[in-house]
Amino acid sequence: MRLKLAFPSAEAAIGAWFGRVIGTSQPERFHEVYSPNRRVFGSGHVLYSYGTHFPLARWIPEQRSFTLNKQRYSNTTSTHQRYVERAALGWQHHPTTATKDSYIYIFRLNFAEGWLPDLESESILAYYEDKIKKYATASRRARCEDNRYHHFNTATNTLAERNLFVSTFGIDTTELPEDVTAALVLMKLMEK
C-alpha cells in the first residue's frame, strides 16, 4: 500500500519528491507526495503541476538523471518549475550525490520533444541542436553586450548539456550538423 503524504506548500512537496526518488529505483516502493489542493504532486518517477497533462520532472534511475520540462504553461507552473530547478541543482551538488559514483545529471527538455526514454533520441538531439543554433545566431546579432553574453552562455551551456546527453545515454553520434557547427564557429569568432 502506498502512503499519500501531504505537504504544506508546493516547494516542500517538490523537495520531498526529489528526496524520495533519488533514494530508490523502484517507484512502487515510495510514497506519493502532494501539495495543498494537489497543485503539485509526485507519483512514481514523475512530478506534475496541476495534473498529468503537465509533468514538471522525471527521474530516470538507470542513468541517475532528471529531465526537467522547460515548456511554459502558466505563471503558477513557472513558479513550480523554478522550485524544481532549484531542488534538482541542490541534489546535484548535495554531498551525498556530488561524488563521481553517485553524480546526478540534469537535462532540460521541452515536453513537446518528449520525455526520456519515450521518444527516439534523434528528436531530442534535434531539439538541442536547434536551440544551440538559435542562441549562437542570436549572440552574433545582439547589439547589447548583455544580450550577446546571455545568448553566448545559453548556446555553450546547451552544447554542454547536449554532449552530456549523448555520453550519458550512450548515443552513437557525437557530431553536430554542419549548420550548427558553423553557427558556433561564427559566434566564437565574434567573441574575440
C-alpha positions in Angstrom: 0.0 0.0 0.0 1.3 3.4 -1.0 1.1 6.2 1.5 0.0 9.6 0.3 1.9 12.4 2.1 0.5 16.0 2.0 2.9 18.9 2.4 2.1 22.5 3.4 3.5 24.0 0.2 4.4 23.2 -3.4 8.1 23.8 -2.6 8.0 21.3 0.3 6.3 18.7 -1.8 8.8 19.1 -4.6 11.7 18.8 -2.2 10.2 15.7 -0.6 9.6 14.1 -4.1 13.3 14.6 -5.1 14.5 13.1 -1.8 12.3 10.0 -2.3 13.0 9.3 -6.0 16.8 9.6 -5.5 16.6 7.1 -2.6 15.0 4.2 -4.6 15.0 2.8 -8.1 11.5 1.2 -7.6 8.7 3.8 -7.9 6.1 1.5 -6.3 8.2 1.5 -3.0 7.9 5.2 -2.2 5.1 7.4 -1.2 3.1 9.8 -3.3 3.5 13.4 -2.4 1.1 16.3 -2.7 1.0 20.0 -2.1 -2.2 21.7 -0.9 -5.1 21.2 -3.4 -2.9 18.8 -5.5 -1.3 21.8 -7.3 1.9 19.8 -7.3 2.1 16.0 -6.9 4.6 13.3 -7.4 3.6 9.8 -8.5 6.2 7.3 -9.2 9.2 8.8 -11.1 7.2 11.8 -12.4 6.3 15.1 -10.7 3.3 17.0 -12.1 1.9 20.5 -11.9 -1.9 20.7 -11.7 -2.4 17.3 -13.4 -0.8 14.6 -15.5 -1.1 16.9 -18.6 1.9 18.9 -17.4 4.9 16.9 -16.0 7.5 19.0 -14.3 10.3 16.5 -13.9 11.1 12.8 -14.5 13.7 10.7 -12.7 15.5 8.1 -14.8 17.2 5.9 -12.2 19.2 3.8 -14.7 21.2 6.9 -15.7 20.8 8.8 -12.4 19.2 11.6 -14.5 16.4 14.1 -14.2 14.6 15.6 -17.2 13.1 18.9 -16.4 10.2 20.3 -18.5 11.2 23.8 -19.8 7.9 24.3 -21.7 6.0 27.3 -20.4 2.3 26.9 -19.3 1.2 29.4 -16.7 2.6 31.8 -14.0 2.0 29.3 -11.2 3.5 26.4 -13.2 6.5 28.6 -13.9 6.9 29.1 -10.2 6.8 25.3 -9.8 9.4 25.0 -12.5 11.7 27.3 -10.6 11.3 25.2 -7.4 12.0 22.1 -9.4 15.2 23.6 -10.9 16.4 24.7 -7.5 15.7 21.3 -6.0 17.4 19.5 -8.8 20.5 21.6 -8.6 20.5 21.2 -4.8 20.6 17.4 -5.2 23.2 17.6 -7.9 25.5 19.4 -5.6 24.4 17.6 -2.4 27.4 16.0 -0.5 25.8 12.5 -0.9 25.3 12.8 -4.6 28.2 15.0 -5.7 30.7 12.2 -5.8 31.7 10.8 -9.1 29.9 7.4 -8.4 26.6 9.0 -7.4 26.5 12.2 -9.5 23.1 13.3 -10.8 22.6 14.6 -14.3 20.0 17.2 -15.3 18.6 17.6 -18.8 16.2 20.5 -19.6 13.8 19.5 -22.4 10.6 20.9 -23.8 7.8 18.4 -23.1 6.7 18.7 -26.8 10.0 17.0 -27.6 9.2 14.0 -25.4 10.4 12.5 -22.1 13.2 10.0 -22.0 13.0 7.2 -22.8 9.7 7.8 -24.5 10.9 9.2 -27.8 13.7 8.4 -30.2 17.0 10.1 -29.2 17.2 11.7 -32.7 14.3 14.1 -31.9 15.9 15.1 -28.6 19.2 15.7 -30.3 17.4 17.8 -32.9 15.8 19.9 -30.1 19.2 20.6 -28.6 20.8 21.4 -32.0 18.0 23.8 -32.9 18.4 25.6 -29.6 22.2 25.8 -29.9 21.9 27.2 -33.4 19.2 29.7 -32.4 21.2 31.1 -29.5 24.5 31.1 -31.4 22.9 33.1 -34.1 21.2 35.5 -31.6 24.6 36.0 -29.9 26.2 37.2 -33.2 23.3 39.5 -33.9 22.8 41.0 -30.5 23.6 44.7 -30.3 23.7 44.9 -26.5 26.7 43.3 -24.8 24.5 41.9 -22.0 22.2 40.2 -24.6 25.2 38.9 -26.5 26.7 37.4 -23.3 23.4 35.8 -22.3 22.9 34.2 -25.7 26.6 33.1 -25.8 26.2 31.4 -22.4 22.9 29.8 -23.3 24.4 28.3 -26.6 27.5 27.0 -24.8 25.6 25.6 -21.9 23.1 23.9 -24.3 26.0 22.4 -26.2 27.5 21.0 -23.0 24.1 19.6 -22.0 23.7 18.0 -25.4 27.1 16.4 -25.2 26.3 15.1 -21.7 23.1 13.7 -23.0 25.0 11.8 -25.8 27.5 10.4 -23.4 25.1 9.6 -20.5 22.6 7.6 -22.7 25.3 6.1 -25.0 24.1 7.6 -28.2 26.1 6.7 -31.2 26.5 10.2 -32.7 28.8 12.9 -31.4 29.0 15.1 -34.4 26.9 18.3 -34.8 25.2 19.1 -38.1 27.3 21.5 -40.3 24.9 24.4 -39.9 25.1 24.2 -36.1 28.9 23.9 -36.1 29.1 26.9 -38.5 26.8 29.0 -36.2 29.0 28.1 -33.2 32.2 28.9 -35.0 30.9 32.3 -36.1 29.7 33.0 -32.6 33.1 32.3 -31.1 34.8 34.4 -33.7 32.6 37.3 -32.8 33.6 37.0 -29.1 37.3 37.5 -29.9 
